[in-house]
Structures are given as structure tokens and as C-alpha cells.
């Protein structure tokens, strides 16, 4: 059998890398199409995953996204007609849903982002199946939705797939002599970010200055950092960042994905953004591993940080064990669902 994976973001690379490996080990052929978005292409290259770049975001807002939608749908259609895969898989899945509908190829859309309303409206009606975590809080089509007990991040950070390595963390900037803090800023250019805005430069600068007194700060940013913060930029390998994150004392950022990554690694996280996610809400309410802030300033962030640091790191590792006991090996689940879509299982 042959399966096509459409990769549109660095997080999608991580999510699908192990399902791809599982399917290849079972003798299936894999086609990967990619998109020039942040570090997605370098990450695919670092991991040795062959891929075919189809598009990149051109311009901002609806106009830029609309132009790319037309371009990528057309190019993906050509690839599918040429390769004749038995099933298509993607996170978000707009392009595979359109192309799968036109070519009568099963399309599996994995998603966990409720506020991508426009994207979901033009995707879900055409997809063969929508697969979401149990905590997903938005509309999905009746009869074509499957829920599972887990999070996207468990596809690549489940203990059967990933073991944090302190030596790798140190090779990529971790300072074992003091507490390390990971800060993430996003560019707010994704389709689910339309109309949203993030932290101000002054808030980021004040937060980093306050944290730097208490330990080493690592900043991962989609946008260029101001010169005064450049020394804190994460400069390690893209593929090694989770080793560093796993050994940090705390995460603070605008990325729900990275907050969830830290949660499943047992690192307390603060997700400070004006839009929420069902999975970070669950990780706060069930496990106490995430603090969600919809309103934030330096004082609110400092109070949240101090509250999380008041507990020992071992407490969060114990909470992680509770999370893992409740959830599944997502990579194995994804591979099985793709095979089932092609009629194998």
C-alpha cells in the first residue's frame, strides 16, 4: 500500500514521524508533501524524511492564505494523480480533504485546534474522517468523527517513542548548574490565528529580564527577536529541542503545542494566549500540568510562575505518570487508523 502525508508545520513533522516509520516497517510506501513554514523543511531534512515541497505562505491574512490554498490544492492534486496513494493523512487537513474528495481518495484529518473555524468549515465537510482528542471542544461531522484518549504530542513524546537525554540537552544549550526556562513566541500567521495578536515586545523583554535573574532562559521565536534578547535565542538543533525542554524547570509561552509538549514530559507549563485549547484546558483541570492564562501582564505571569515553582519538580513527574496512565500510544493508533482507511485492518 501507499500512503501520502501532507506536512504543513514543524509540529506536523513530529506528529507523523513515528507513524511513517511504523508503516514503512510494515512494508508500505510513503509519500510526503511539505510546506515552507518556519523550520518544517529543515526538520524533515534533519530527520532524513524525503519530501516534496509544494508551497509557502505568500503574504499575510486571508489574501495570502487564499492564494496558497489555490496553489497547494492544484499541486497536491497533481501529486495524488501521479502517485495514486491509497489514503491521505494530515493535521488540519484542508488540502487533503479537497484533493481527496476530487480524486475519491480516503482523507484522514487529525486535528485539535477548536478556534480554526474558517479552516474547519472548508475542511470537515469534505474529509473522509475527522480524528480528534477526547477533549476537543468544537463541532465535528456526525458519523465521521473518531475521538481518542490522548494528545497530538503523545505521538512523538510518549515514553515508548522518546527518552530525554541530558547529554543532548547540554549539547544544545542546557545549563545543568541552574534552573532553565523555555519561552516560546509565535508569529500569529497561521490560518487559526486570524485576528489574533500576541505578547508585546515590552512584555517579552520584562519577562525575560525577570527570569534571567533566576536561571538560564531559552527563547524560541517564530518572529525575529529584538537585539537585546538575541543572546537568549535557542540555537540548538531543531530535532533536539525536546531533550532540552524535558529538562527545563518551566515553560512559558504563546504556543499551545509546546505547552502540551512540556505537560506530557512532566514539565509545568504556562500557556498565555487569548484563545484557548481543549487539550491545555484538560491538562490543567485533570493533571495540574498547565496553567492557562487568557488575560496576562507581567504581574499575572510572575504570580503564575511562582505558583508553579513552589512545587518540587518531582510532583510534576508524578502528575505526568497519571496522564500517561490515562492515555494511549498515539503513534501506533495513527498508523492503524491509516491502514484501516485503506481497508487493511
Secondary structure, DSSP 8 states (H G I E B T S, - for coil): -EEEEE--SHHHHHHHHHHHHHHHHTT-EEEEEEEE-TTHHHHHHHTT---EEEEE--SSHHHHHHHHHHHHHHHHHHHHHHH--SEEEEES-HHHHHHHHHHT-EEEEEE--TT-HHHHHTTGGG-SEEEEETT--S---TTSEEEESS-TTHHHHSTTT----HHHHHHTT--TTS-EEEEEE----SGGGTT-----HHHHHHHHHHHHTTSEEEEEESS---GGGGGGB--S-GGGHHHHHHT-SEEEES-HHHHHHHHHHT--EEEE-SS--HHHHHHHHTTS-EEEESS--HHHHHHHHHHHHTS-HHHHHHHHHHHHHHS--HHHHHHHHHHHHTT--
